Every structure is written in structure tokens, then in C-alpha cells.
């Protein structure tokens, strides 16, 4: 089972909050909305108005860059492919908006455009890539919404590639955290760009607008945003040891406030929570009966490590329950999902992980299958 499919399975689980069991309360922040999420499990550790639909400003560009990255990974774009800036995308030399400053009718490579979107927050590079991929920005916005729906962003609607104010253009703190989760996981090859502190194009050097990249070595992304309507916004990721946290702040009153609030959320999360490995990948959890196969049993386990994030000091209280969906009939493929491992704390389910067959089991010959049919018939009588 791939890491992508495992992450998708985890995202189908309900988000859980353990704030009630943590001794200290989450910080009270002067903003419109915020989320603190554990990256690995998708658990919401603290939140305020996390599902309120708000203008995301340039955090919108996270979806634009995500689509570019995925098309690069799929071979639908190439890194050195030239992208033209037409009059609709051109910034006109206007420094009142964030721009990469590609000249009118000038070109830049896809990788330069990607850096322009992520590091410089260029409206011109975002529009140019939207038109290059989809023909026009409206069609690209439709693609953005399709991707949002696919990855589980439930309360988001994009009208453009930049985040410039537009009626009906909105997202939520929780949805932006989900998007950040997918960028980090699905676009791992290109994720280091989100931590780059500066980018020079057309002899204009611009610094990354995320101040935490300069002050906190554990922070490695993602994106700032600001309009008069949205206020000051920031999506951030930080990794300390095995634990990665994602924060999203909407509508802080100033540049400094959004940075300070993000630091407070990260500090609170790392002080109160820890990531604990419940079971390692590849370990046989149990050998399960298989009918009609060349083997009578199959070892089952996890394709990936099973970790949970929880309040500190409670790791010893985690209980696990192996649940196999139905009776197993050959043939079985190695990696085939056949059940789940459920982790609980104090009687409450906190997370679960797909369980897979650790080896393939071929279908047995006709005579052996007939014997198993007879055994199965009599076993069902008692």
C-alpha cells in the first residue's frame, strides 16, 4: 500500500481534539480563525473557528503551486518548459502587489515560475502558470476546486489562482491545513522550495515573506497572505524530531501578530503533545487463516509505521485492537488491505491504520479448494 493511499485513508478519519485532557489551555489569539494540526495523523490539536469561510489571500497560491508540482511529477509539465506572461498576467511594473516582475511577453521556466509563486508570492507568475496549464484563469480555478474536493477540502471555493479579492473566493483554516499536509507529502520533491529565503529574477532579489524561516530553524514552509479583506494570514509547518505540526492563522491584525501567534501555537503544541509510534511497519501482528490458498495462513501487519500524536505522558495507556474485515479467501496480493489496527486511549478511539497482507497467497489447486469448501461448510455449522 502506498504512502499516498495511506495518507488518504487517514484523512477520511474524523479529526480528533485532545484539548480537554491537556493541562494547559490553548492560547487565546486575536485573529479570525486558526488551526493547529498534527501533520502525520491529521489530528486537530487546537482550533478557533476552523470551519469559518474566510478570504485566504495569497495562501490561495498554495493550491496553484500544488497543481504545478503534481503536473511536474506526472510528466505533464517539464521543469525547463518556458511560460509566457501575457498582458492579463503582467504586473505592469506595479509594486503595489506582490510580483515576480516577468516583463510583458517575457518568459520564465516552470521552475522559475514555481519559485516566483512560492517565494515571491508573484501574482504574475501564478496567473501565467494558470493560463499556461488551463488556457485561462477561470478554467484553472475550476481545476483548483476539483483538486480541493479530491484531497478533502470541504469548505473551499477558488475563483482565481492568486487570492486577490473576488466574490465567492474563500477557504477555511482547517482546509488550508489539509492542503499543507498534501503539499508536504505529495510534493516532497519540491517541498524544499517553501523554505527558500530568497529568489532573484530579472535582477530583482526578493525575500520570502515568512519571517519564521529566518528565526526558527524548525520551520520549513509554507505561505503568507494579506489583503485588506483577509487581514494577515500565514500557513506554517515546523518539524521537531518525529513530530511535525501545521499551523494556519487567518485575519491577524499585523505582520508581527501573525508571526507571534504562529510561534505561540507551535510552542503550545510541542509543550503539550508528543508523537508516539504504536506499531512499526512490516511487523507481523498476527497470522490469519486463509481459505482456498497454497498457504493456510497469511501474516498481516502495517505497510507504514503507525504513530499517534497525543498529550505527553499517556503513551503507556494506548490499547490496540486488530480487526480483520471478513474471512480471507485466496488469492491475496502482498500489500492488500484486509483490515485495520485501531488505537484507543481510555476507551476512546484515537486513530486507526489499514492492515495489509505481508505476503502473497496464491490460489490452491482444485482438490485442495474442494477440501477447504468441505471444511468451511462444517465449520459454519458449529
KAJORA-V119097 format. One record per helix or strand of 3 or more residues. SS is the DSSP state (~ for helix, > for strand). FROM is the first residue (numbers start at 0). TO is the last residue. If there is no record, write none. Layout:
BEGIN
SS|FROM|TO + SS|FROM|TO
END
This chain:
BEGIN
~|2|10 + ~|18|20 + >|32|37 + >|43|47 + ~|56|72 + >|81|83 + >|106|108 + ~|109|117 + ~|122|133 + ~|136|150 + ~|172|185 + ~|187|194 + >|197|200 + >|203|206 + ~|211|214 + >|218|226 + >|230|239 + >|242|251 + ~|254|271 + >|272|278 + >|285|290 + >|296|300 + >|305|310 + ~|314|316 + >|317|323 + >|336|344 + >|347|356 + ~|365|380
END
